Protein backbone atom coordinates (compact mmCIF):
# COMPACT_ATOMS: atom_id res chain seq x y z
CA UNK A 1 0.00 0.00 0.00
CA UNK A 2 2.77 2.38 1.01
CA UNK A 3 4.81 1.45 -2.08
CA UNK A 4 1.82 2.15 -4.37
CA UNK A 5 1.33 5.55 -2.75
CA UNK A 6 5.01 6.45 -3.23
CA UNK A 7 4.87 5.29 -6.86
CA UNK A 8 1.82 7.46 -7.56
CA UNK A 9 3.40 10.41 -5.77
CA UNK A 10 6.61 10.14 -7.81
CA UNK A 11 4.62 9.89 -11.06
CA UNK A 12 2.59 12.98 -10.22
CA UNK A 13 5.74 14.87 -9.19
CA UNK A 14 7.51 13.98 -12.47
CA UNK A 15 4.44 15.05 -14.47
CA UNK A 16 4.22 18.38 -12.66
CA UNK A 17 7.95 19.08 -13.05
CA UNK A 18 7.86 18.15 -16.76
CA UNK A 19 4.87 20.40 -17.36
CA UNK A 20 6.55 23.24 -15.49
CA UNK A 21 9.77 22.82 -17.49
CA UNK A 22 7.95 22.82 -20.85
CA UNK A 23 5.89 25.82 -19.79
CA UNK A 24 9.01 27.71 -18.68
CA UNK A 25 10.67 27.06 -22.05
CA UNK A 26 7.57 28.34 -23.83
CA UNK A 27 7.39 31.42 -21.61
CA UNK A 28 11.11 32.08 -22.15
CA UNK A 29 10.68 31.97 -25.95
CA UNK A 30 7.67 34.26 -25.81
CA UNK A 31 9.34 36.71 -23.44
CA UNK A 32 12.33 37.25 -25.74
CA UNK A 33 12.12 40.22 -28.09
CA UNK A 34 12.42 39.28 -31.76
CA UNK A 35 13.43 41.57 -34.60
CA UNK A 36 12.72 40.94 -38.26
CA UNK A 37 15.55 39.78 -40.53
CA UNK A 38 15.71 39.70 -44.31
CA UNK A 39 19.27 41.00 -44.43
CA UNK A 40 21.91 39.22 -46.53
CA UNK A 41 24.72 37.60 -44.57
CA UNK A 42 28.08 36.08 -45.38
CA UNK A 43 28.90 32.78 -43.68
CA UNK A 44 32.42 31.57 -42.94
CA UNK A 45 32.29 28.18 -41.23
CA UNK A 46 35.22 26.11 -40.06
CA UNK A 47 34.67 22.38 -39.94
CA UNK A 48 35.84 20.01 -37.21
CA UNK A 49 38.73 18.35 -38.99
CA UNK A 50 40.60 19.13 -42.21
CA UNK A 51 38.72 18.34 -45.42
CA UNK A 52 40.78 16.92 -48.32
CA UNK A 53 39.71 18.60 -51.57
CA UNK A 54 42.59 17.51 -53.77
CA UNK A 55 45.73 15.36 -54.03
CA UNK A 56 49.01 16.48 -55.54
CA UNK A 57 52.63 15.49 -56.08
CA UNK A 58 55.58 16.79 -54.06
CA UNK A 59 58.79 17.61 -55.89
CA UNK A 60 61.75 16.46 -53.78
CA UNK A 61 65.50 16.11 -54.27
CA UNK A 62 64.83 12.39 -54.85
CA UNK A 63 62.15 12.95 -57.49
CA UNK A 64 58.40 13.36 -57.50
CA UNK A 65 56.48 11.72 -54.65
CA UNK A 66 52.79 11.36 -53.79
CA UNK A 67 52.63 10.65 -50.03
CA UNK A 68 48.86 10.86 -49.45
CA UNK A 69 47.88 9.18 -52.71
CA UNK A 70 50.29 6.30 -52.06
CA UNK A 71 48.90 5.90 -48.52
CA UNK A 72 45.31 5.65 -49.73
CA UNK A 73 43.97 9.10 -48.85
CA UNK A 74 40.97 10.09 -51.01
CA UNK A 75 39.41 13.40 -52.00
CA UNK A 76 36.53 14.06 -49.61
CA UNK A 77 38.25 12.45 -46.61
CA UNK A 78 38.05 14.37 -43.35
CA UNK A 79 41.30 14.27 -41.37
CA UNK A 80 40.35 14.26 -37.69
CA UNK A 81 43.76 13.69 -36.09
CA UNK A 82 47.42 13.39 -36.95
CA UNK A 83 49.48 11.42 -34.45
CA UNK A 84 46.62 11.77 -31.98
CA UNK A 85 46.46 15.57 -32.27
CA UNK A 86 43.28 17.27 -33.49
CA UNK A 87 43.46 19.19 -36.77
CA UNK A 88 41.02 21.80 -38.08
CA UNK A 89 43.04 23.59 -40.77
CA UNK A 90 45.91 23.32 -43.22
CA UNK A 91 48.13 25.20 -40.76
CA UNK A 92 47.42 22.52 -38.12
CA UNK A 93 48.47 19.85 -40.61
CA UNK A 94 51.74 21.62 -41.51
CA UNK A 95 52.61 22.29 -37.88
CA UNK A 96 52.11 18.68 -36.76
CA UNK A 97 53.88 16.93 -39.65
CA UNK A 98 56.91 19.29 -39.64
CA UNK A 99 60.07 17.18 -39.31
CA UNK A 100 58.18 13.88 -39.07
CA UNK A 101 59.22 10.95 -41.24
CA UNK A 102 56.03 8.97 -40.59
CA UNK A 103 52.64 10.12 -39.31
CA UNK A 104 49.37 8.39 -38.49
CA UNK A 105 46.21 9.97 -39.91
CA UNK A 106 42.83 9.34 -38.31
CA UNK A 107 40.34 9.88 -41.15
CA UNK A 108 36.57 9.95 -41.43
CA UNK A 109 35.43 8.59 -44.77
CA UNK A 110 31.65 8.75 -45.21
CA UNK A 111 30.39 7.14 -41.97
CA UNK A 112 33.54 5.21 -41.12
CA UNK A 113 36.75 6.16 -39.34
CA UNK A 114 40.03 4.66 -40.55
CA UNK A 115 43.73 5.07 -39.79
CA UNK A 116 46.42 5.51 -42.45
CA UNK A 117 50.20 5.78 -42.19
CA UNK A 118 51.72 8.48 -44.40
CA UNK A 119 55.37 9.37 -45.06
CA UNK A 120 55.63 13.17 -45.44
CA UNK A 121 57.86 14.25 -48.31
CA UNK A 122 60.39 17.07 -47.95
CA UNK A 123 60.10 19.45 -50.91
CA UNK A 124 62.85 21.55 -52.47
CA UNK A 125 62.39 24.27 -49.84
CA UNK A 126 62.85 21.68 -47.05
CA UNK A 127 59.17 21.90 -46.04
CA UNK A 128 57.40 18.65 -45.14
CA UNK A 129 54.30 18.00 -47.26
CA UNK A 130 51.60 15.33 -47.41
CA UNK A 131 50.72 16.05 -51.03
CA UNK A 132 47.15 17.19 -50.53
CA UNK A 133 44.96 20.29 -50.59
CA UNK A 134 42.90 21.23 -47.53
CA UNK A 135 39.75 23.37 -47.52
CA UNK A 136 39.95 25.48 -44.39
CA UNK A 137 36.60 27.20 -44.56
CA UNK A 138 33.10 26.89 -46.05
CA UNK A 139 31.80 30.25 -47.25
CA UNK A 140 28.48 31.28 -48.66
CA UNK A 141 25.63 33.77 -48.71
CA UNK A 142 22.30 33.37 -46.93
CA UNK A 143 19.63 35.43 -45.21
CA UNK A 144 19.03 36.43 -41.59
CA UNK A 145 15.65 35.24 -40.30
CA UNK A 146 15.47 36.93 -36.92
CA UNK A 147 17.57 38.78 -34.37
CA UNK A 148 17.20 38.95 -30.60
CA UNK A 149 19.14 40.98 -28.05
CA UNK A 150 21.99 38.48 -28.17
CA UNK A 151 21.37 35.92 -30.92
CA UNK A 152 20.91 35.62 -34.68
CA UNK A 153 18.95 32.88 -36.48
CA UNK A 154 19.59 32.21 -40.18
CA UNK A 155 18.99 29.91 -43.18
CA UNK A 156 16.30 27.58 -41.79
CA UNK A 157 18.34 24.56 -42.89
CA UNK A 158 21.82 23.21 -42.11
CA UNK A 159 25.08 23.79 -43.95
CA UNK A 160 26.20 20.41 -45.33
CA UNK A 161 29.65 18.92 -45.80
CA UNK A 162 31.11 17.32 -48.92
CA UNK A 163 29.22 14.09 -48.28
CA UNK A 164 25.81 15.67 -47.73
CA UNK A 165 25.88 15.34 -43.94
CA UNK A 166 25.41 18.21 -41.50
CA UNK A 167 28.78 19.94 -41.25
CA UNK A 168 30.30 19.48 -37.79
CA UNK A 169 31.08 22.98 -36.60
CA UNK A 170 34.45 23.96 -35.19
CA UNK A 171 33.88 27.73 -35.35
CA UNK A 172 32.49 30.34 -37.68
CA UNK A 173 31.36 33.90 -38.20
CA UNK A 174 28.49 35.81 -39.79
CA UNK A 175 29.57 38.95 -41.63
CA UNK A 176 27.81 41.80 -43.36
CA UNK A 177 27.13 41.24 -47.04
CA UNK A 178 25.98 43.27 -50.03
CA UNK A 179 24.19 41.61 -52.96
CA UNK A 180 25.59 42.72 -56.31
CA UNK A 181 23.74 40.52 -58.82
CA UNK A 182 21.27 37.68 -59.23
CA UNK A 183 21.20 34.69 -61.55
CA UNK A 184 17.53 33.90 -62.20
CA UNK A 185 16.06 30.51 -61.40
CA UNK A 186 14.63 28.54 -64.30
CA UNK A 187 12.99 25.14 -64.44
CA UNK A 188 15.62 22.50 -63.64
CA UNK A 189 18.28 24.99 -62.51
CA UNK A 190 18.10 27.10 -59.32
CA UNK A 191 19.54 30.60 -59.56
CA UNK A 192 21.65 32.33 -56.94
CA UNK A 193 22.38 35.65 -55.29
CA UNK A 194 25.94 36.91 -55.66
CA UNK A 195 27.55 39.50 -53.49
CA UNK A 196 30.51 40.76 -51.51
CA UNK A 197 31.12 39.43 -47.99
CA UNK A 198 32.65 42.04 -45.68
CA UNK A 199 34.64 39.70 -43.42
CA UNK A 200 36.00 42.65 -41.45
CA UNK A 201 32.45 43.51 -40.32
CA UNK A 202 31.63 40.59 -38.06
CA UNK A 203 28.03 40.47 -36.86
CA UNK A 204 28.04 37.20 -34.94
CA UNK A 205 29.99 34.11 -33.91
CA UNK A 206 28.34 30.89 -35.06
CA UNK A 207 27.60 28.44 -32.25
CA UNK A 208 25.27 25.92 -33.90
CA UNK A 209 24.57 24.33 -37.28
CA UNK A 210 21.61 21.96 -37.21
CA UNK A 211 18.47 20.87 -39.05
CA UNK A 212 16.74 24.15 -38.19
CA UNK A 213 19.45 26.51 -39.42
CA UNK A 214 22.61 28.32 -38.44
CA UNK A 215 22.65 30.22 -35.15
CA UNK A 216 25.09 32.77 -33.80
CA UNK A 217 25.81 34.89 -30.76
CA UNK A 218 25.41 38.51 -31.81
CA UNK A 219 28.66 40.49 -31.78
CA UNK A 220 27.63 43.91 -33.07
CA UNK A 221 24.46 45.79 -33.93
CA UNK A 222 24.87 45.21 -37.66
CA UNK A 223 21.17 45.02 -38.38
CA UNK A 224 18.57 47.60 -37.44
CA UNK A 225 15.06 46.26 -37.79
CA UNK A 226 11.59 46.40 -36.36
CA UNK A 227 10.34 44.34 -33.45
CA UNK A 228 7.94 41.57 -34.42
CA UNK A 229 5.79 39.02 -32.62
CA UNK A 230 5.74 35.30 -33.42
CA UNK A 231 2.81 33.40 -34.90
CA UNK A 232 1.67 30.20 -36.60
CA UNK A 233 1.41 29.84 -40.36
CA UNK A 234 -1.84 29.01 -42.11
CA UNK A 235 -2.81 28.74 -45.78
CA UNK A 236 -3.29 32.15 -47.32
CA UNK A 237 -1.55 35.35 -48.35
CA UNK A 238 1.74 36.27 -46.69
CA UNK A 239 5.01 38.10 -47.34
CA UNK A 240 8.73 37.40 -47.35
CA UNK A 241 11.45 39.88 -46.52
CA UNK A 242 14.58 39.36 -48.57
CA UNK A 243 17.42 41.27 -50.26
CA UNK A 244 18.07 40.90 -53.98
CA UNK A 245 20.29 43.97 -54.35
CA UNK A 246 22.40 45.92 -51.86
CA UNK A 247 22.10 45.25 -48.14
CA UNK A 248 18.54 46.32 -47.25
CA UNK A 249 15.57 43.91 -47.39
CA UNK A 250 12.33 44.53 -49.23
CA UNK A 251 8.86 43.04 -48.80
CA UNK A 252 7.41 40.68 -51.45
CA UNK A 253 4.06 38.89 -51.63
CA UNK A 254 3.74 35.09 -51.47
CA UNK A 255 0.98 32.57 -50.90
CA UNK A 256 1.22 29.80 -48.30
CA UNK A 257 -0.28 26.78 -50.03
CA UNK A 258 0.16 24.33 -47.17
CA UNK A 259 1.08 24.67 -43.50
CA UNK A 260 2.08 21.23 -42.22
CA UNK A 261 4.04 19.75 -39.31
CA UNK A 262 5.08 16.24 -40.36
CA UNK A 263 8.57 16.97 -41.71
CA UNK A 264 11.51 18.47 -39.89
CA UNK A 265 12.40 21.28 -42.26
CA UNK A 266 9.57 21.47 -44.78
CA UNK A 267 6.63 22.66 -42.71
CA UNK A 268 5.24 24.97 -45.39
CA UNK A 269 4.76 24.94 -49.12
CA UNK A 270 4.90 28.48 -50.50
CA UNK A 271 4.52 30.17 -53.88
CA UNK A 272 6.07 33.48 -54.92
CA UNK A 273 3.31 35.73 -56.29
CA UNK A 274 5.11 39.08 -56.39
CA UNK A 275 5.61 40.08 -60.03
CA UNK A 276 8.61 42.31 -59.26
CA UNK A 277 10.46 39.54 -57.43
CA UNK A 278 9.63 37.02 -60.16
CA UNK A 279 11.06 39.40 -62.75
CA UNK A 280 14.33 39.73 -60.83
CA UNK A 281 14.86 36.19 -59.50
CA UNK A 282 12.45 33.89 -61.35
CA UNK A 283 11.25 32.72 -57.93
CA UNK A 284 13.37 31.33 -55.09
CA UNK A 285 17.15 31.37 -55.56
CA UNK A 286 20.13 30.21 -53.55
CA UNK A 287 20.97 32.83 -50.96
CA UNK A 288 17.31 33.49 -50.11
CA UNK A 289 17.29 30.66 -47.56
CA UNK A 290 16.33 32.12 -44.22
CA UNK A 291 14.19 34.91 -45.66
CA UNK A 292 11.54 35.52 -42.99
CA UNK A 293 7.91 34.71 -43.77
CA UNK A 294 5.44 37.17 -42.26
CA UNK A 295 1.69 36.62 -42.07
CA UNK A 296 -0.87 38.86 -40.37
CA UNK A 297 1.99 40.99 -39.06
CA UNK A 298 3.67 38.05 -37.30
CA UNK A 299 6.86 36.13 -38.04
CA UNK A 300 5.71 32.59 -38.87
CA UNK A 301 8.71 30.98 -40.57
CA UNK A 302 11.53 31.13 -43.10
CA UNK A 303 12.16 30.10 -46.71
CA UNK A 304 14.34 26.96 -46.92
CA UNK A 305 14.25 25.18 -50.30
CA UNK A 306 13.18 25.72 -53.90
CA UNK A 307 11.25 23.30 -56.13
CA UNK A 308 13.71 22.41 -58.88
CA UNK A 309 10.98 21.95 -61.51
CA UNK A 310 9.05 25.07 -60.45
CA UNK A 311 11.27 27.75 -58.86
CA UNK A 312 8.24 29.93 -58.11
CA UNK A 313 7.48 27.41 -55.34
CA UNK A 314 9.42 26.11 -52.37
CA UNK A 315 9.42 24.99 -48.75
CA UNK A 316 9.52 26.85 -45.47
CA UNK A 317 10.21 25.99 -41.84
CA UNK A 318 8.01 27.04 -38.93
CA UNK A 319 9.55 29.74 -36.75
CA UNK A 320 8.80 27.65 -33.64
CA UNK A 321 11.30 25.04 -34.82
CA UNK A 322 13.99 27.62 -35.43
CA UNK A 323 13.71 29.30 -32.03
CA UNK A 324 13.61 25.94 -30.21
CA UNK A 325 17.00 25.02 -31.69
C-alpha positions as CSV (number, residue, x, y, z in Angstrom):
1,X,0.0,0.0,0.0
2,X,2.8,2.4,1.0
3,X,4.8,1.5,-2.1
4,X,1.8,2.2,-4.4
5,X,1.3,5.6,-2.7
6,X,5.0,6.4,-3.2
7,X,4.9,5.3,-6.9
8,X,1.8,7.5,-7.6
9,X,3.4,10.4,-5.8
10,X,6.6,10.1,-7.8
11,X,4.6,9.9,-11.1
12,X,2.6,13.0,-10.2
13,X,5.7,14.9,-9.2
14,X,7.5,14.0,-12.5
15,X,4.4,15.1,-14.5
16,X,4.2,18.4,-12.7
17,X,8.0,19.1,-13.1
18,X,7.9,18.2,-16.8
19,X,4.9,20.4,-17.4
20,X,6.6,23.2,-15.5
21,X,9.8,22.8,-17.5
22,X,8.0,22.8,-20.8
23,X,5.9,25.8,-19.8
24,X,9.0,27.7,-18.7
25,X,10.7,27.1,-22.0
26,X,7.6,28.3,-23.8
27,X,7.4,31.4,-21.6
28,X,11.1,32.1,-22.2
29,X,10.7,32.0,-25.9
30,X,7.7,34.3,-25.8
31,X,9.3,36.7,-23.4
32,X,12.3,37.3,-25.7
33,X,12.1,40.2,-28.1
34,X,12.4,39.3,-31.8
35,X,13.4,41.6,-34.6
36,X,12.7,40.9,-38.3
37,X,15.5,39.8,-40.5
38,X,15.7,39.7,-44.3
39,X,19.3,41.0,-44.4
40,X,21.9,39.2,-46.5
41,X,24.7,37.6,-44.6
42,X,28.1,36.1,-45.4
43,X,28.9,32.8,-43.7
44,X,32.4,31.6,-42.9
45,X,32.3,28.2,-41.2
46,X,35.2,26.1,-40.1
47,X,34.7,22.4,-39.9
48,X,35.8,20.0,-37.2
49,X,38.7,18.3,-39.0
50,X,40.6,19.1,-42.2
51,X,38.7,18.3,-45.4
52,X,40.8,16.9,-48.3
53,X,39.7,18.6,-51.6
54,X,42.6,17.5,-53.8
55,X,45.7,15.4,-54.0
56,X,49.0,16.5,-55.5
57,X,52.6,15.5,-56.1
58,X,55.6,16.8,-54.1
59,X,58.8,17.6,-55.9
60,X,61.8,16.5,-53.8
61,X,65.5,16.1,-54.3
62,X,64.8,12.4,-54.9
63,X,62.2,12.9,-57.5
64,X,58.4,13.4,-57.5
65,X,56.5,11.7,-54.7
66,X,52.8,11.4,-53.8
67,X,52.6,10.6,-50.0
68,X,48.9,10.9,-49.5
69,X,47.9,9.2,-52.7
70,X,50.3,6.3,-52.1
71,X,48.9,5.9,-48.5
72,X,45.3,5.6,-49.7
73,X,44.0,9.1,-48.9
74,X,41.0,10.1,-51.0
75,X,39.4,13.4,-52.0
76,X,36.5,14.1,-49.6
77,X,38.2,12.5,-46.6
78,X,38.1,14.4,-43.4
79,X,41.3,14.3,-41.4
80,X,40.4,14.3,-37.7
81,X,43.8,13.7,-36.1
82,X,47.4,13.4,-36.9
83,X,49.5,11.4,-34.4
84,X,46.6,11.8,-32.0
85,X,46.5,15.6,-32.3
86,X,43.3,17.3,-33.5
87,X,43.5,19.2,-36.8
88,X,41.0,21.8,-38.1
89,X,43.0,23.6,-40.8
90,X,45.9,23.3,-43.2
91,X,48.1,25.2,-40.8
92,X,47.4,22.5,-38.1
93,X,48.5,19.8,-40.6
94,X,51.7,21.6,-41.5
95,X,52.6,22.3,-37.9
96,X,52.1,18.7,-36.8
97,X,53.9,16.9,-39.7
98,X,56.9,19.3,-39.6
99,X,60.1,17.2,-39.3
100,X,58.2,13.9,-39.1
101,X,59.2,10.9,-41.2
102,X,56.0,9.0,-40.6
103,X,52.6,10.1,-39.3
104,X,49.4,8.4,-38.5
105,X,46.2,10.0,-39.9
106,X,42.8,9.3,-38.3
107,X,40.3,9.9,-41.2
108,X,36.6,9.9,-41.4
109,X,35.4,8.6,-44.8
110,X,31.6,8.8,-45.2
111,X,30.4,7.1,-42.0
112,X,33.5,5.2,-41.1
113,X,36.8,6.2,-39.3
114,X,40.0,4.7,-40.5
115,X,43.7,5.1,-39.8
116,X,46.4,5.5,-42.4
117,X,50.2,5.8,-42.2
118,X,51.7,8.5,-44.4
119,X,55.4,9.4,-45.1
120,X,55.6,13.2,-45.4
121,X,57.9,14.3,-48.3
122,X,60.4,17.1,-48.0
123,X,60.1,19.5,-50.9
124,X,62.9,21.6,-52.5
125,X,62.4,24.3,-49.8
126,X,62.8,21.7,-47.0
127,X,59.2,21.9,-46.0
128,X,57.4,18.7,-45.1
129,X,54.3,18.0,-47.3
130,X,51.6,15.3,-47.4
131,X,50.7,16.1,-51.0
132,X,47.1,17.2,-50.5
133,X,45.0,20.3,-50.6
134,X,42.9,21.2,-47.5
135,X,39.7,23.4,-47.5
136,X,40.0,25.5,-44.4
137,X,36.6,27.2,-44.6
138,X,33.1,26.9,-46.0
139,X,31.8,30.3,-47.2
140,X,28.5,31.3,-48.7
141,X,25.6,33.8,-48.7
142,X,22.3,33.4,-46.9
143,X,19.6,35.4,-45.2
144,X,19.0,36.4,-41.6
145,X,15.6,35.2,-40.3
146,X,15.5,36.9,-36.9
147,X,17.6,38.8,-34.4
148,X,17.2,39.0,-30.6
149,X,19.1,41.0,-28.0
150,X,22.0,38.5,-28.2
151,X,21.4,35.9,-30.9
152,X,20.9,35.6,-34.7
153,X,19.0,32.9,-36.5
154,X,19.6,32.2,-40.2
155,X,19.0,29.9,-43.2
156,X,16.3,27.6,-41.8
157,X,18.3,24.6,-42.9
158,X,21.8,23.2,-42.1
159,X,25.1,23.8,-43.9
160,X,26.2,20.4,-45.3
161,X,29.6,18.9,-45.8
162,X,31.1,17.3,-48.9
163,X,29.2,14.1,-48.3
164,X,25.8,15.7,-47.7
165,X,25.9,15.3,-43.9
166,X,25.4,18.2,-41.5
167,X,28.8,19.9,-41.3
168,X,30.3,19.5,-37.8
169,X,31.1,23.0,-36.6
170,X,34.4,24.0,-35.2
171,X,33.9,27.7,-35.3
172,X,32.5,30.3,-37.7
173,X,31.4,33.9,-38.2
174,X,28.5,35.8,-39.8
175,X,29.6,38.9,-41.6
176,X,27.8,41.8,-43.4
177,X,27.1,41.2,-47.0
178,X,26.0,43.3,-50.0
179,X,24.2,41.6,-53.0
180,X,25.6,42.7,-56.3
181,X,23.7,40.5,-58.8
182,X,21.3,37.7,-59.2
183,X,21.2,34.7,-61.6
184,X,17.5,33.9,-62.2
185,X,16.1,30.5,-61.4
186,X,14.6,28.5,-64.3
187,X,13.0,25.1,-64.4
188,X,15.6,22.5,-63.6
189,X,18.3,25.0,-62.5
190,X,18.1,27.1,-59.3
191,X,19.5,30.6,-59.6
192,X,21.6,32.3,-56.9
193,X,22.4,35.6,-55.3
194,X,25.9,36.9,-55.7
195,X,27.6,39.5,-53.5
196,X,30.5,40.8,-51.5
197,X,31.1,39.4,-48.0
198,X,32.6,42.0,-45.7
199,X,34.6,39.7,-43.4
200,X,36.0,42.6,-41.4
201,X,32.4,43.5,-40.3
202,X,31.6,40.6,-38.1
203,X,28.0,40.5,-36.9
204,X,28.0,37.2,-34.9
205,X,30.0,34.1,-33.9
206,X,28.3,30.9,-35.1
207,X,27.6,28.4,-32.3
208,X,25.3,25.9,-33.9
209,X,24.6,24.3,-37.3
210,X,21.6,22.0,-37.2
211,X,18.5,20.9,-39.0
212,X,16.7,24.2,-38.2
213,X,19.4,26.5,-39.4
214,X,22.6,28.3,-38.4
215,X,22.6,30.2,-35.1
216,X,25.1,32.8,-33.8
217,X,25.8,34.9,-30.8
218,X,25.4,38.5,-31.8
219,X,28.7,40.5,-31.8
220,X,27.6,43.9,-33.1
221,X,24.5,45.8,-33.9
222,X,24.9,45.2,-37.7
223,X,21.2,45.0,-38.4
224,X,18.6,47.6,-37.4
225,X,15.1,46.3,-37.8
226,X,11.6,46.4,-36.4
227,X,10.3,44.3,-33.5
228,X,7.9,41.6,-34.4
229,X,5.8,39.0,-32.6
230,X,5.7,35.3,-33.4
231,X,2.8,33.4,-34.9
232,X,1.7,30.2,-36.6
233,X,1.4,29.8,-40.4
234,X,-1.8,29.0,-42.1
235,X,-2.8,28.7,-45.8
236,X,-3.3,32.1,-47.3
237,X,-1.6,35.3,-48.3
238,X,1.7,36.3,-46.7
239,X,5.0,38.1,-47.3
240,X,8.7,37.4,-47.4
241,X,11.5,39.9,-46.5
242,X,14.6,39.4,-48.6
243,X,17.4,41.3,-50.3
244,X,18.1,40.9,-54.0
245,X,20.3,44.0,-54.4
246,X,22.4,45.9,-51.9
247,X,22.1,45.2,-48.1
248,X,18.5,46.3,-47.2
249,X,15.6,43.9,-47.4
250,X,12.3,44.5,-49.2
251,X,8.9,43.0,-48.8
252,X,7.4,40.7,-51.4
253,X,4.1,38.9,-51.6
254,X,3.7,35.1,-51.5
255,X,1.0,32.6,-50.9
256,X,1.2,29.8,-48.3
257,X,-0.3,26.8,-50.0
258,X,0.2,24.3,-47.2
259,X,1.1,24.7,-43.5
260,X,2.1,21.2,-42.2
261,X,4.0,19.7,-39.3
262,X,5.1,16.2,-40.4
263,X,8.6,17.0,-41.7
264,X,11.5,18.5,-39.9
265,X,12.4,21.3,-42.3
266,X,9.6,21.5,-44.8
267,X,6.6,22.7,-42.7
268,X,5.2,25.0,-45.4
269,X,4.8,24.9,-49.1
270,X,4.9,28.5,-50.5
271,X,4.5,30.2,-53.9
272,X,6.1,33.5,-54.9
273,X,3.3,35.7,-56.3
274,X,5.1,39.1,-56.4
275,X,5.6,40.1,-60.0
276,X,8.6,42.3,-59.3
277,X,10.5,39.5,-57.4
278,X,9.6,37.0,-60.2
279,X,11.1,39.4,-62.7
280,X,14.3,39.7,-60.8
281,X,14.9,36.2,-59.5
282,X,12.5,33.9,-61.3
283,X,11.3,32.7,-57.9
284,X,13.4,31.3,-55.1
285,X,17.1,31.4,-55.6
286,X,20.1,30.2,-53.5
287,X,21.0,32.8,-51.0
288,X,17.3,33.5,-50.1
289,X,17.3,30.7,-47.6
290,X,16.3,32.1,-44.2
291,X,14.2,34.9,-45.7
292,X,11.5,35.5,-43.0
293,X,7.9,34.7,-43.8
294,X,5.4,37.2,-42.3
295,X,1.7,36.6,-42.1
296,X,-0.9,38.9,-40.4
297,X,2.0,41.0,-39.1
298,X,3.7,38.1,-37.3
299,X,6.9,36.1,-38.0
300,X,5.7,32.6,-38.9
301,X,8.7,31.0,-40.6
302,X,11.5,31.1,-43.1
303,X,12.2,30.1,-46.7
304,X,14.3,27.0,-46.9
305,X,14.2,25.2,-50.3
306,X,13.2,25.7,-53.9
307,X,11.2,23.3,-56.1
308,X,13.7,22.4,-58.9
309,X,11.0,22.0,-61.5
310,X,9.1,25.1,-60.4
311,X,11.3,27.7,-58.9
312,X,8.2,29.9,-58.1
313,X,7.5,27.4,-55.3
314,X,9.4,26.1,-52.4
315,X,9.4,25.0,-48.8
316,X,9.5,26.9,-45.5
317,X,10.2,26.0,-41.8
318,X,8.0,27.0,-38.9
319,X,9.6,29.7,-36.7
320,X,8.8,27.7,-33.6
321,X,11.3,25.0,-34.8
322,X,14.0,27.6,-35.4
323,X,13.7,29.3,-32.0
324,X,13.6,25.9,-30.2
325,X,17.0,25.0,-31.7
